[in-house]
Amino acid sequence: MKTARILWVVLSLLLFPEFSSAKQDIAAMHVDPPGAAAHVKRARQIAGSDLKYHAEGILSQPAEFQIPYALANIPYFLDPKAPAVEPFQAFDNLYYFGLYAIGAWLLDTGDGLILFDALNNEAEVKNILLPGMAKFGLDPKDIKYLVITHAHFDHYGGAQYLKENYGMRILMSAEDWDNLANDIALPYAIKAGYPPVTPPERDWEVENGFTLKLGDSSVTFLVTPGHTPGTLSPIMSVKDRGRTLNIGMWGGNALHADFKLLGQMHDSLHVFWAEARKYQVESLISTHPFVTGNFRAQERGRDAAGNNPHILGKDGVDRYLSIIDELIHAQFARSASNLE
């Protein structure tokens, strides 16, 4: 009964925006069991002041309340009329285009472009992505590859339009190509007012550990199940004022209450974590940039020494992933408590 009541609350918030004034209160009324509270406390200790946002944000919330939390705290979350944010250049050759809640990253390799995700739908590609690229002198005809990080509509919505008009290859894991027809997010999105989308036709099946090399960049793909059956977590090389460094895109954002899926995410996190250390990853991005704090970093700008605010350093990345690990353990404790 407890799980059914929480599910009703979440779906009501998704489908009936008139409840918006109560959103913050619904998330706040939860009291963590002691085991979960201890892991959240530990996450905040690891975070300190510089990573505080990550230990107190959406992933610190119980799985059942993450959507209500996002609706209350993330501008235009699940809003079909969300405005575009100003596109920005995070690194010499890496750009962000999209909304506050969801967007796409574009990597300029010097020998073609690699696009990560395709926004919610065709209209956003036409009205947000393409004009944003034009501001930076980037031509969509130069997109060689479109990477779909996972099979939810807000990541693949504009993919088929891009394929039909510009002819790039579309990459996704075999597991998520298989899962595309079972996108659990799409029915609720349509009820919330998003237009129907045409899923992309099956194309390149990316295998775990595959490295794509193009121009002076490389992208290594990790298949990290948990968020979806075949979520991709790429590690890529970028340039910052001419210096080459590796950055990562951890694909396991929203936490599950289900033990099996949460366990998959936990295992995947540690696979990604080990690879992040191997590749000496210094920065993290997400196509949900509010999760990794990319908007906050962009607003800060470079410091007096010219340091890029998106660069956490190897230690900062390690601490960030430690925070996520603690928050996953907190959810394990909550899920166990809900069974009692």
QUIJOTA-V924395 format. One record per helix or strand. SS is the DSSP state (H for helix, E for strand). FROM is the first residue (numbers start at 0). TO is the last residue. If there is no record, write none. Layout:
{{SS;FROM;TO} {SS;FROM;TO}}
This chain:
{{H;1;14} {H;16;27} {H;33;46} {H;51;55} {H;57;59} {H;62;72} {E;87;90} {E;93;97} {E;102;107} {E;112;115} {H;121;134} {H;139;141} {E;142;146} {H;152;155} {H;158;165} {E;168;172} {H;173;181} {H;183;190} {E;203;205} {E;210;213} {E;216;222} {E;231;239} {E;242;247} {H;258;277} {E;282;283} {H;288;291} {H;293;299} {H;312;337}}
